[in-house]
Amino acid sequence: MLVLTRHLNQSLQVGEAVTLRILNINNGNVRFGIDAPSDVLILREELANRMNTTTLKPSVTDRNKNQPQVTYKPRRKKLVLDL
């Protein structure tokens, strides 16, 4: 696991197409925005845990057909972001 510290209005890049930006920090809660292409599936962990992992395989489009395929397999019950 990679653990990072970010401050308000700072961001981090995930791959070439996804950016996470810290929008607000208030009373121990962190609000962040995700900027990603529309073909990138983004789910809250509790929703992803409810779904069958076979439905989470990325679709192959002209945009990502040359990219490696990634299968999502939840490994934890709780996600902790230390920002």
PyMOL Python script that loads the backbone (N, CA, C, O; Angstrom):
from pymol import cmd

cmd.read_pdbstr("""\
ATOM      1  N   MET A   1       0.838  -1.173   0.000  1.00  0.00           N
ATOM      2  CA  MET A   1       0.000   0.000   0.000  1.00  0.00           C
ATOM      3  C   MET A   1       0.884   1.237   0.000  1.00  0.00           C
ATOM      4  O   MET A   1       1.845   1.335   0.762  1.00  0.00           O
ATOM      5  N   LEU A   2       0.549   2.152  -0.845  1.00  0.00           N
ATOM      6  CA  LEU A   2       1.227   3.444  -0.900  1.00  0.00           C
ATOM      7  C   LEU A   2       0.447   4.422  -0.032  1.00  0.00           C
ATOM      8  O   LEU A   2      -0.757   4.592  -0.225  1.00  0.00           O
ATOM      9  N   VAL A   3       1.110   5.064   0.914  1.00  0.00           N
ATOM     10  CA  VAL A   3       0.473   6.037   1.797  1.00  0.00           C
ATOM     11  C   VAL A   3       1.059   7.404   1.482  1.00  0.00           C
ATOM     12  O   VAL A   3       2.276   7.588   1.513  1.00  0.00           O
ATOM     13  N   LEU A   4       0.187   8.364   1.177  1.00  0.00           N
ATOM     14  CA  LEU A   4       0.613   9.709   0.806  1.00  0.00           C
ATOM     15  C   LEU A   4      -0.037  10.743   1.709  1.00  0.00           C
ATOM     16  O   LEU A   4      -1.122  10.518   2.246  1.00  0.00           O
ATOM     17  N   THR A   5       0.618  11.852   1.869  1.00  0.00           N
ATOM     18  CA  THR A   5       0.043  13.001   2.559  1.00  0.00           C
ATOM     19  C   THR A   5      -0.172  14.102   1.532  1.00  0.00           C
ATOM     20  O   THR A   5       0.741  14.455   0.785  1.00  0.00           O
ATOM     21  N   ARG A   6      -1.372  14.637   1.501  1.00  0.00           N
ATOM     22  CA  ARG A   6      -1.719  15.731   0.599  1.00  0.00           C
ATOM     23  C   ARG A   6      -2.413  16.801   1.416  1.00  0.00           C
ATOM     24  O   ARG A   6      -3.053  16.497   2.422  1.00  0.00           O
ATOM     25  N   HIS A   7      -2.295  18.028   1.001  1.00  0.00           N
ATOM     26  CA  HIS A   7      -2.942  19.149   1.665  1.00  0.00           C
ATOM     27  C   HIS A   7      -4.045  19.696   0.769  1.00  0.00           C
ATOM     28  O   HIS A   7      -4.168  19.304  -0.391  1.00  0.00           O
ATOM     29  N   LEU A   8      -4.834  20.591   1.308  1.00  0.00           N
ATOM     30  CA  LEU A   8      -5.940  21.190   0.581  1.00  0.00           C
ATOM     31  C   LEU A   8      -5.476  21.737  -0.768  1.00  0.00           C
ATOM     32  O   LEU A   8      -4.444  22.404  -0.847  1.00  0.00           O
ATOM     33  N   ASN A   9      -6.225  21.459  -1.810  1.00  0.00           N
ATOM     34  CA  ASN A   9      -5.983  21.871  -3.196  1.00  0.00           C
ATOM     35  C   ASN A   9      -4.792  21.180  -3.850  1.00  0.00           C
ATOM     36  O   ASN A   9      -4.429  21.525  -4.974  1.00  0.00           O
ATOM     37  N   GLN A  10      -4.184  20.225  -3.181  1.00  0.00           N
ATOM     38  CA  GLN A  10      -3.133  19.434  -3.821  1.00  0.00           C
ATOM     39  C   GLN A  10      -3.777  18.222  -4.483  1.00  0.00           C
ATOM     40  O   GLN A  10      -4.901  17.845  -4.149  1.00  0.00           O
ATOM     41  N   SER A  11      -3.064  17.622  -5.415  1.00  0.00           N
ATOM     42  CA  SER A  11      -3.624  16.487  -6.141  1.00  0.00           C
ATOM     43  C   SER A  11      -2.575  15.406  -6.309  1.00  0.00           C
ATOM     44  O   SER A  11      -1.398  15.593  -6.003  1.00  0.00           O
ATOM     45  N   LEU A  12      -3.038  14.272  -6.805  1.00  0.00           N
ATOM     46  CA  LEU A  12      -2.123  13.207  -7.186  1.00  0.00           C
ATOM     47  C   LEU A  12      -2.634  12.574  -8.462  1.00  0.00           C
ATOM     48  O   LEU A  12      -3.837  12.532  -8.717  1.00  0.00           O
ATOM     49  N   GLN A  13      -1.714  12.091  -9.247  1.00  0.00           N
ATOM     50  CA  GLN A  13      -2.001  11.508 -10.549  1.00  0.00           C
ATOM     51  C   GLN A  13      -1.958   9.991 -10.429  1.00  0.00           C
ATOM     52  O   GLN A  13      -1.003   9.441  -9.882  1.00  0.00           O
ATOM     53  N   VAL A  14      -2.988   9.308 -10.938  1.00  0.00           N
ATOM     54  CA  VAL A  14      -3.041   7.851 -10.976  1.00  0.00           C
ATOM     55  C   VAL A  14      -3.021   7.456 -12.440  1.00  0.00           C
ATOM     56  O   VAL A  14      -3.989   7.692 -13.163  1.00  0.00           O
ATOM     57  N   GLY A  15      -1.931   6.860 -12.879  1.00  0.00           N
ATOM     58  CA  GLY A  15      -1.792   6.560 -14.296  1.00  0.00           C
ATOM     59  C   GLY A  15      -1.695   7.852 -15.088  1.00  0.00           C
ATOM     60  O   GLY A  15      -1.262   8.880 -14.568  1.00  0.00           O
ATOM     61  N   GLU A  16      -2.099   7.793 -16.341  1.00  0.00           N
ATOM     62  CA  GLU A  16      -2.029   8.979 -17.186  1.00  0.00           C
ATOM     63  C   GLU A  16      -3.332   9.764 -17.215  1.00  0.00           C
ATOM     64  O   GLU A  16      -3.338  10.943 -17.570  1.00  0.00           O
ATOM     65  N   ALA A  17      -4.444   9.116 -16.843  1.00  0.00           N
ATOM     66  CA  ALA A  17      -5.737   9.740 -17.101  1.00  0.00           C
ATOM     67  C   ALA A  17      -6.552  10.094 -15.863  1.00  0.00           C
ATOM     68  O   ALA A  17      -7.598  10.730 -15.994  1.00  0.00           O
ATOM     69  N   VAL A  18      -6.119   9.709 -14.676  1.00  0.00           N
ATOM     70  CA  VAL A  18      -6.924   9.925 -13.474  1.00  0.00           C
ATOM     71  C   VAL A  18      -6.192  10.855 -12.512  1.00  0.00           C
ATOM     72  O   VAL A  18      -5.019  10.645 -12.206  1.00  0.00           O
ATOM     73  N   THR A  19      -6.895  11.886 -12.039  1.00  0.00           N
ATOM     74  CA  THR A  19      -6.344  12.826 -11.068  1.00  0.00           C
ATOM     75  C   THR A  19      -7.279  12.897  -9.867  1.00  0.00           C
ATOM     76  O   THR A  19      -8.494  13.017 -10.024  1.00  0.00           O
ATOM     77  N   LEU A  20      -6.708  12.824  -8.666  1.00  0.00           N
ATOM     78  CA  LEU A  20      -7.450  13.009  -7.419  1.00  0.00           C
ATOM     79  C   LEU A  20      -7.023  14.336  -6.820  1.00  0.00           C
ATOM     80  O   LEU A  20      -5.827  14.602  -6.699  1.00  0.00           O
ATOM     81  N   ARG A  21      -7.991  15.186  -6.437  1.00  0.00           N
ATOM     82  CA  ARG A  21      -7.674  16.495  -5.857  1.00  0.00           C
ATOM     83  C   ARG A  21      -8.406  16.640  -4.523  1.00  0.00           C
ATOM     84  O   ARG A  21      -9.593  16.334  -4.415  1.00  0.00           O
ATOM     85  N   ILE A  22      -7.674  17.111  -3.509  1.00  0.00           N
ATOM     86  CA  ILE A  22      -8.261  17.363  -2.199  1.00  0.00           C
ATOM     87  C   ILE A  22      -9.051  18.668  -2.283  1.00  0.00           C
ATOM     88  O   ILE A  22      -8.477  19.726  -2.543  1.00  0.00           O
ATOM     89  N   LEU A  23     -10.367  18.597  -2.064  1.00  0.00           N
ATOM     90  CA  LEU A  23     -11.236  19.759  -2.200  1.00  0.00           C
ATOM     91  C   LEU A  23     -11.565  20.416  -0.866  1.00  0.00           C
ATOM     92  O   LEU A  23     -11.700  21.637  -0.788  1.00  0.00           O
ATOM     93  N   ASN A  24     -11.696  19.603   0.188  1.00  0.00           N
ATOM     94  CA  ASN A  24     -12.088  20.150   1.479  1.00  0.00           C
ATOM     95  C   ASN A  24     -11.656  19.201   2.587  1.00  0.00           C
ATOM     96  O   ASN A  24     -11.723  17.982   2.433  1.00  0.00           O
ATOM     97  N   ILE A  25     -11.217  19.761   3.693  1.00  0.00           N
ATOM     98  CA  ILE A  25     -10.891  18.987   4.887  1.00  0.00           C
ATOM     99  C   ILE A  25     -11.633  19.657   6.036  1.00  0.00           C
ATOM    100  O   ILE A  25     -11.403  20.831   6.327  1.00  0.00           O
ATOM    101  N   ASN A  26     -12.537  18.901   6.700  1.00  0.00           N
ATOM    102  CA  ASN A  26     -13.369  19.498   7.732  1.00  0.00           C
ATOM    103  C   ASN A  26     -13.708  18.457   8.796  1.00  0.00           C
ATOM    104  O   ASN A  26     -14.312  17.430   8.485  1.00  0.00           O
ATOM    105  N   ASN A  27     -13.329  18.712  10.036  1.00  0.00           N
ATOM    106  CA  ASN A  27     -13.651  17.828  11.160  1.00  0.00           C
ATOM    107  C   ASN A  27     -13.266  16.374  10.905  1.00  0.00           C
ATOM    108  O   ASN A  27     -14.043  15.468  11.208  1.00  0.00           O
ATOM    109  N   GLY A  28     -12.111  16.146  10.367  1.00  0.00           N
ATOM    110  CA  GLY A  28     -11.645  14.785  10.127  1.00  0.00           C
ATOM    111  C   GLY A  28     -12.183  14.143   8.867  1.00  0.00           C
ATOM    112  O   GLY A  28     -11.822  13.008   8.557  1.00  0.00           O
ATOM    113  N   ASN A  29     -13.037  14.836   8.133  1.00  0.00           N
ATOM    114  CA  ASN A  29     -13.554  14.325   6.866  1.00  0.00           C
ATOM    115  C   ASN A  29     -12.797  14.972   5.721  1.00  0.00           C
ATOM    116  O   ASN A  29     -12.491  16.164   5.754  1.00  0.00           O
ATOM    117  N   VAL A  30     -12.503  14.177   4.716  1.00  0.00           N
ATOM    118  CA  VAL A  30     -11.789  14.673   3.543  1.00  0.00           C
ATOM    119  C   VAL A  30     -12.704  14.525   2.338  1.00  0.00           C
ATOM    120  O   VAL A  30     -13.229  13.441   2.083  1.00  0.00           O
ATOM    121  N   ARG A  31     -12.896  15.606   1.597  1.00  0.00           N
ATOM    122  CA  ARG A  31     -13.653  15.553   0.349  1.00  0.00           C
ATOM    123  C   ARG A  31     -12.656  15.701  -0.784  1.00  0.00           C
ATOM    124  O   ARG A  31     -11.869  16.647  -0.815  1.00  0.00           O
ATOM    125  N   PHE A  32     -12.697  14.752  -1.719  1.00  0.00           N
ATOM    126  CA  PHE A  32     -11.789  14.830  -2.852  1.00  0.00           C
ATOM    127  C   PHE A  32     -12.563  14.647  -4.138  1.00  0.00           C
ATOM    128  O   PHE A  32     -13.611  14.001  -4.167  1.00  0.00           O
ATOM    129  N   GLY A  33     -12.031  15.226  -5.202  1.00  0.00           N
ATOM    130  CA  GLY A  33     -12.627  15.109  -6.519  1.00  0.00           C
ATOM    131  C   GLY A  33     -11.797  14.183  -7.378  1.00  0.00           C
ATOM    132  O   GLY A  33     -10.576  14.111  -7.237  1.00  0.00           O
ATOM    133  N   ILE A  34     -12.471  13.472  -8.273  1.00  0.00           N
ATOM    134  CA  ILE A  34     -11.804  12.549  -9.181  1.00  0.00           C
ATOM    135  C   ILE A  34     -12.058  13.026 -10.598  1.00  0.00           C
ATOM    136  O   ILE A  34     -13.207  13.154 -11.019  1.00  0.00           O
ATOM    137  N   ASP A  35     -10.996  13.286 -11.327  1.00  0.00           N
ATOM    138  CA  ASP A  35     -11.092  13.652 -12.736  1.00  0.00           C
ATOM    139  C   ASP A  35     -10.590  12.461 -13.531  1.00  0.00           C
ATOM    140  O   ASP A  35      -9.405  12.131 -13.488  1.00  0.00           O
ATOM    141  N   ALA A  36     -11.508  11.809 -14.267  1.00  0.00           N
ATOM    142  CA  ALA A  36     -11.161  10.596 -15.003  1.00  0.00           C
ATOM    143  C   ALA A  36     -12.005  10.515 -16.269  1.00  0.00           C
ATOM    144  O   ALA A  36     -13.085  11.103 -16.332  1.00  0.00           O
ATOM    145  N   PRO A  37     -11.524   9.793 -17.275  1.00  0.00           N
ATOM    146  CA  PRO A  37     -12.318   9.595 -18.486  1.00  0.00           C
ATOM    147  C   PRO A  37     -13.615   8.851 -18.159  1.00  0.00           C
ATOM    148  O   PRO A  37     -13.689   8.128 -17.165  1.00  0.00           O
ATOM    149  N   SER A  38     -14.616   9.030 -18.986  1.00  0.00           N
ATOM    150  CA  SER A  38     -15.918   8.419 -18.724  1.00  0.00           C
ATOM    151  C   SER A  38     -15.891   6.898 -18.795  1.00  0.00           C
ATOM    152  O   SER A  38     -16.797   6.251 -18.269  1.00  0.00           O
ATOM    153  N   ASP A  39     -14.885   6.310 -19.425  1.00  0.00           N
ATOM    154  CA  ASP A  39     -14.834   4.850 -19.500  1.00  0.00           C
ATOM    155  C   ASP A  39     -14.135   4.213 -18.298  1.00  0.00           C
ATOM    156  O   ASP A  39     -13.988   2.992 -18.250  1.00  0.00           O
ATOM    157  N   VAL A  40     -13.703   5.022 -17.328  1.00  0.00           N
ATOM    158  CA  VAL A  40     -13.077   4.502 -16.112  1.00  0.00           C
ATOM    159  C   VAL A  40     -14.168   4.314 -15.063  1.00  0.00           C
ATOM    160  O   VAL A  40     -14.853   5.268 -14.695  1.00  0.00           O
ATOM    161  N   LEU A  41     -14.325   3.084 -14.585  1.00  0.00           N
ATOM    162  CA  LEU A  41     -15.327   2.772 -13.578  1.00  0.00           C
ATOM    163  C   LEU A  41     -14.818   3.182 -12.203  1.00  0.00           C
ATOM    164  O   LEU A  41     -13.747   2.750 -11.778  1.00  0.00           O
ATOM    165  N   ILE A  42     -15.588   4.019 -11.505  1.00  0.00           N
ATOM    166  CA  ILE A  42     -15.228   4.479 -10.168  1.00  0.00           C
ATOM    167  C   ILE A  42     -16.403   4.166  -9.247  1.00  0.00           C
ATOM    168  O   ILE A  42     -17.516   4.644  -9.467  1.00  0.00           O
ATOM    169  N   LEU A  43     -16.149   3.364  -8.219  1.00  0.00           N
ATOM    170  CA  LEU A  43     -17.187   2.974  -7.270  1.00  0.00           C
ATOM    171  C   LEU A  43     -16.716   3.200  -5.847  1.00  0.00           C
ATOM    172  O   LEU A  43     -15.538   3.019  -5.539  1.00  0.00           O
ATOM    173  N   ARG A  44     -17.643   3.599  -4.975  1.00  0.00           N
ATOM    174  CA  ARG A  44     -17.333   3.599  -3.547  1.00  0.00           C
ATOM    175  C   ARG A  44     -17.135   2.150  -3.118  1.00  0.00           C
ATOM    176  O   ARG A  44     -17.763   1.243  -3.664  1.00  0.00           O
ATOM    177  N   GLU A  45     -16.271   1.937  -2.150  1.00  0.00           N
ATOM    178  CA  GLU A  45     -15.917   0.576  -1.746  1.00  0.00           C
ATOM    179  C   GLU A  45     -17.135  -0.247  -1.332  1.00  0.00           C
ATOM    180  O   GLU A  45     -17.220  -1.426  -1.673  1.00  0.00           O
ATOM    181  N   GLU A  46     -18.077   0.352  -0.603  1.00  0.00           N
ATOM    182  CA  GLU A  46     -19.233  -0.422  -0.151  1.00  0.00           C
ATOM    183  C   GLU A  46     -20.097  -0.886  -1.321  1.00  0.00           C
ATOM    184  O   GLU A  46     -20.726  -1.941  -1.237  1.00  0.00           O
ATOM    185  N   LEU A  47     -20.139  -0.121  -2.404  1.00  0.00           N
ATOM    186  CA  LEU A  47     -20.876  -0.554  -3.593  1.00  0.00           C
ATOM    187  C   LEU A  47     -20.116  -1.629  -4.347  1.00  0.00           C
ATOM    188  O   LEU A  47     -20.710  -2.590  -4.837  1.00  0.00           O
ATOM    189  N   ALA A  48     -18.821  -1.472  -4.439  1.00  0.00           N
ATOM    190  CA  ALA A  48     -18.005  -2.468  -5.131  1.00  0.00           C
ATOM    191  C   ALA A  48     -18.078  -3.808  -4.417  1.00  0.00           C
ATOM    192  O   ALA A  48     -18.082  -4.853  -5.067  1.00  0.00           O
ATOM    193  N   ASN A  49     -18.137  -3.796  -3.090  1.00  0.00           N
ATOM    194  CA  ASN A  49     -18.222  -5.044  -2.332  1.00  0.00           C
ATOM    195  C   ASN A  49     -19.548  -5.752  -2.553  1.00  0.00           C
ATOM    196  O   ASN A  49     -19.615  -6.975  -2.438  1.00  0.00           O
ATOM    197  N   ARG A  50     -20.597  -5.016  -2.865  1.00  0.00           N
ATOM    198  CA  ARG A  50     -21.910  -5.617  -3.116  1.00  0.00           C
ATOM    199  C   ARG A  50     -21.996  -6.260  -4.492  1.00  0.00           C
ATOM    200  O   ARG A  50     -22.757  -7.204  -4.704  1.00  0.00           O
ATOM    201  N   MET A  51     -21.212  -5.741  -5.417  1.00  0.00           N
ATOM    202  CA  MET A  51     -21.292  -6.215  -6.798  1.00  0.00           C
ATOM    203  C   MET A  51     -20.435  -7.455  -6.998  1.00  0.00           C
ATOM    204  O   MET A  51     -19.469  -7.680  -6.268  1.00  0.00           O
ATOM    205  N   ASN A  52     -20.790  -8.240  -7.974  1.00  0.00           N
ATOM    206  CA  ASN A  52     -19.989  -9.392  -8.360  1.00  0.00           C
ATOM    207  C   ASN A  52     -18.749  -8.882  -9.078  1.00  0.00           C
ATOM    208  O   ASN A  52     -18.866  -8.031  -9.959  1.00  0.00           O
ATOM    209  N   THR A  53     -17.574  -9.373  -8.729  1.00  0.00           N
ATOM    210  CA  THR A  53     -16.341  -8.860  -9.329  1.00  0.00           C
ATOM    211  C   THR A  53     -16.289  -9.081 -10.833  1.00  0.00           C
ATOM    212  O   THR A  53     -15.554  -8.374 -11.523  1.00  0.00           O
ATOM    213  N   THR A  54     -17.036 -10.030 -11.361  1.00  0.00           N
ATOM    214  CA  THR A  54     -17.020 -10.240 -12.814  1.00  0.00           C
ATOM    215  C   THR A  54     -17.663  -9.082 -13.554  1.00  0.00           C
ATOM    216  O   THR A  54     -17.370  -8.873 -14.731  1.00  0.00           O
ATOM    217  N   THR A  55     -18.531  -8.323 -12.900  1.00  0.00           N
ATOM    218  CA  THR A  55     -19.166  -7.189 -13.573  1.00  0.00           C
ATOM    219  C   THR A  55     -18.269  -5.967 -13.579  1.00  0.00           C
ATOM    220  O   THR A  55     -18.595  -4.969 -14.222  1.00  0.00           O
ATOM    221  N   LEU A  56     -17.143  -6.023 -12.875  1.00  0.00           N
ATOM    222  CA  LEU A  56     -16.272  -4.860 -12.774  1.00  0.00           C
ATOM    223  C   LEU A  56     -15.108  -4.887 -13.757  1.00  0.00           C
ATOM    224  O   LEU A  56     -14.255  -4.000 -13.715  1.00  0.00           O
ATOM    225  N   LYS A  57     -15.052  -5.877 -14.637  1.00  0.00           N
ATOM    226  CA  LYS A  57     -13.969  -5.910 -15.614  1.00  0.00           C
ATOM    227  C   LYS A  57     -14.121  -4.735 -16.569  1.00  0.00           C
ATOM    228  O   LYS A  57     -15.226  -4.472 -17.045  1.00  0.00           O
ATOM    229  N   PRO A  58     -13.037  -4.024 -16.858  1.00  0.00           N
ATOM    230  CA  PRO A  58     -13.146  -2.876 -17.759  1.00  0.00           C
ATOM    231  C   PRO A  58     -13.496  -3.313 -19.175  1.00  0.00           C
ATOM    232  O   PRO A  58     -13.045  -4.356 -19.649  1.00  0.00           O
ATOM    233  N   SER A  59     -14.295  -2.510 -19.830  1.00  0.00           N
ATOM    234  CA  SER A  59     -14.627  -2.816 -21.211  1.00  0.00           C
ATOM    235  C   SER A  59     -13.482  -2.378 -22.113  1.00  0.00           C
ATOM    236  O   SER A  59     -12.735  -1.456 -21.786  1.00  0.00           O
ATOM    237  N   VAL A  60     -13.356  -3.043 -23.238  1.00  0.00           N
ATOM    238  CA  VAL A  60     -12.306  -2.701 -24.188  1.00  0.00           C
ATOM    239  C   VAL A  60     -12.889  -1.718 -25.192  1.00  0.00           C
ATOM    240  O   VAL A  60     -13.853  -2.032 -25.890  1.00  0.00           O
ATOM    241  N   THR A  61     -12.311  -0.546 -25.261  1.00  0.00           N
ATOM    242  CA  THR A  61     -12.746   0.478 -26.202  1.00  0.00           C
ATOM    243  C   THR A  61     -11.539   0.888 -27.032  1.00  0.00           C
ATOM    244  O   THR A  61     -10.420   0.443 -26.777  1.00  0.00           O
ATOM    245  N   ASP A  62     -11.770   1.732 -28.016  1.00  0.00           N
ATOM    246  CA  ASP A  62     -10.651   2.226 -28.812  1.00  0.00           C
ATOM    247  C   ASP A  62      -9.633   2.939 -27.941  1.00  0.00           C
ATOM    248  O   ASP A  62      -8.438   2.944 -28.239  1.00  0.00           O
ATOM    249  N   ARG A  63     -10.116   3.542 -26.860  1.00  0.00           N
ATOM    250  CA  ARG A  63      -9.239   4.296 -25.975  1.00  0.00           C
ATOM    251  C   ARG A  63      -8.289   3.417 -25.176  1.00  0.00           C
ATOM    252  O   ARG A  63      -7.133   3.780 -24.960  1.00  0.00           O
ATOM    253  N   ASN A  64      -8.778   2.255 -24.736  1.00  0.00           N
ATOM    254  CA  ASN A  64      -7.960   1.462 -23.827  1.00  0.00           C
ATOM    255  C   ASN A  64      -7.618   0.070 -24.339  1.00  0.00           C
ATOM    256  O   ASN A  64      -7.114  -0.750 -23.572  1.00  0.00           O
ATOM    257  N   LYS A  65      -7.876  -0.222 -25.612  1.00  0.00           N
ATOM    258  CA  LYS A  65      -7.637  -1.579 -26.082  1.00  0.00           C
ATOM    259  C   LYS A  65      -6.160  -1.961 -26.065  1.00  0.00           C
ATOM    260  O   LYS A  65      -5.842  -3.150 -26.026  1.00  0.00           O
ATOM    261  N   ASN A  66      -5.253  -0.995 -26.093  1.00  0.00           N
ATOM    262  CA  ASN A  66      -3.826  -1.294 -26.041  1.00  0.00           C
ATOM    263  C   ASN A  66      -3.281  -1.262 -24.619  1.00  0.00           C
ATOM    264  O   ASN A  66      -2.091  -1.491 -24.404  1.00  0.00           O
ATOM    265  N   GLN A  67      -4.147  -0.980 -23.649  1.00  0.00           N
ATOM    266  CA  GLN A  67      -3.736  -0.934 -22.251  1.00  0.00           C
ATOM    267  C   GLN A  67      -3.928  -2.316 -21.623  1.00  0.00           C
ATOM    268  O   GLN A  67      -4.771  -3.088 -22.080  1.00  0.00           O
ATOM    269  N   PRO A  68      -3.162  -2.632 -20.589  1.00  0.00           N
ATOM    270  CA  PRO A  68      -3.352  -3.916 -19.914  1.00  0.00           C
ATOM    271  C   PRO A  68      -4.723  -3.979 -19.245  1.00  0.00           C
ATOM    272  O   PRO A  68      -5.226  -2.966 -18.758  1.00  0.00           O
ATOM    273  N   GLN A  69      -5.320  -5.153 -19.220  1.00  0.00           N
ATOM    274  CA  GLN A  69      -6.600  -5.348 -18.566  1.00  0.00           C
ATOM    275  C   GLN A  69      -6.384  -5.533 -17.072  1.00  0.00           C
ATOM    276  O   GLN A  69      -5.463  -6.234 -16.654  1.00  0.00           O
ATOM    277  N   VAL A  70      -7.223  -4.911 -16.277  1.00  0.00           N
ATOM    278  CA  VAL A  70      -7.116  -4.977 -14.820  1.00  0.00           C
ATOM    279  C   VAL A  70      -8.419  -5.536 -14.272  1.00  0.00           C
ATOM    280  O   VAL A  70      -9.500  -5.069 -14.632  1.00  0.00           O
ATOM    281  N   THR A  71      -8.321  -6.525 -13.409  1.00  0.00           N
ATOM    282  CA  THR A  71      -9.489  -7.081 -12.749  1.00  0.00           C
ATOM    283  C   THR A  71      -9.517  -6.582 -11.320  1.00  0.00           C
ATOM    284  O   THR A  71      -8.525  -6.697 -10.600  1.00  0.00           O
ATOM    285  N   TYR A  72     -10.636  -6.033 -10.906  1.00  0.00           N
ATOM    286  CA  TYR A  72     -10.774  -5.496  -9.558  1.00  0.00           C
ATOM    287  C   TYR A  72     -11.170  -6.620  -8.613  1.00  0.00           C
ATOM    288  O   TYR A  72     -12.179  -7.292  -8.828  1.00  0.00           O
ATOM    289  N   LYS A  73     -10.388  -6.820  -7.583  1.00  0.00           N
ATOM    290  CA  LYS A  73     -10.704  -7.804  -6.555  1.00  0.00           C
ATOM    291  C   LYS A  73     -10.542  -7.137  -5.198  1.00  0.00           C
ATOM    292  O   LYS A  73      -9.416  -6.871  -4.778  1.00  0.00           O
ATOM    293  N   PRO A  74     -11.649  -6.859  -4.499  1.00  0.00           N
ATOM    294  CA  PRO A  74     -11.535  -6.226  -3.191  1.00  0.00           C
ATOM    295  C   PRO A  74     -10.720  -7.091  -2.241  1.00  0.00           C
ATOM    296  O   PRO A  74     -10.922  -8.303  -2.179  1.00  0.00           O
ATOM    297  N   ARG A  75      -9.808  -6.482  -1.506  1.00  0.00           N
ATOM    298  CA  ARG A  75      -8.971  -7.220  -0.572  1.00  0.00           C
ATOM    299  C   ARG A  75      -9.262  -6.844   0.870  1.00  0.00           C
ATOM    300  O   ARG A  75      -8.893  -7.573   1.790  1.00  0.00           O
ATOM    301  N   ARG A  76      -9.911  -5.725   1.069  1.00  0.00           N
ATOM    302  CA  ARG A  76     -10.176  -5.266   2.427  1.00  0.00           C
ATOM    303  C   ARG A  76     -11.630  -4.890   2.587  1.00  0.00           C
ATOM    304  O   ARG A  76     -12.352  -4.670   1.614  1.00  0.00           O
ATOM    305  N   LYS A  77     -12.037  -4.822   3.824  1.00  0.00           N
ATOM    306  CA  LYS A  77     -13.392  -4.375   4.097  1.00  0.00           C
ATOM    307  C   LYS A  77     -13.450  -2.877   4.326  1.00  0.00           C
ATOM    308  O   LYS A  77     -14.496  -2.262   4.121  1.00  0.00           O
ATOM    309  N   LYS A  78     -12.338  -2.275   4.751  1.00  0.00           N
ATOM    310  CA  LYS A  78     -12.348  -0.854   5.070  1.00  0.00           C
ATOM    311  C   LYS A  78     -11.169  -0.164   4.409  1.00  0.00           C
ATOM    312  O   LYS A  78     -10.037  -0.642   4.486  1.00  0.00           O
ATOM    313  N   LEU A  79     -11.433   0.953   3.762  1.00  0.00           N
ATOM    314  CA  LEU A  79     -10.400   1.755   3.125  1.00  0.00           C
ATOM    315  C   LEU A  79     -10.104   2.952   4.012  1.00  0.00           C
ATOM    316  O   LEU A  79     -11.016   3.687   4.391  1.00  0.00           O
ATOM    317  N   VAL A  80      -8.840   3.151   4.344  1.00  0.00           N
ATOM    318  CA  VAL A  80      -8.442   4.269   5.184  1.00  0.00           C
ATOM    319  C   VAL A  80      -7.504   5.155   4.386  1.00  0.00           C
ATOM    320  O   VAL A  80      -6.442   4.707   3.954  1.00  0.00           O
ATOM    321  N   LEU A  81      -7.886   6.408   4.187  1.00  0.00           N
ATOM    322  CA  LEU A  81      -7.037   7.370   3.503  1.00  0.00           C
ATOM    323  C   LEU A  81      -6.447   8.297   4.547  1.00  0.00           C
ATOM    324  O   LEU A  81      -7.185   9.001   5.236  1.00  0.00           O
ATOM    325  N   ASP A  82      -5.151   8.308   4.673  1.00  0.00           N
ATOM    326  CA  ASP A  82      -4.468   9.178   5.621  1.00  0.00           C
ATOM    327  C   ASP A  82      -3.942  10.370   4.848  1.00  0.00           C
ATOM    328  O   ASP A  82      -2.826  10.351   4.328  1.00  0.00           O
ATOM    329  N   LEU A  83      -4.770  11.420   4.779  1.00  0.00           N
ATOM    330  CA  LEU A  83      -4.394  12.582   3.973  1.00  0.00           C
ATOM    331  C   LEU A  83      -3.984  13.720   4.830  1.00  0.00           C
ATOM    332  O   LEU A  83      -3.633  14.783   4.319  1.00  0.00           O
TER     333      LEU A  83
END
""", "prot")
cmd.dss("prot")
cmd.show_as("cartoon", "prot")
cmd.util.cbc("prot")
cmd.orient("prot")
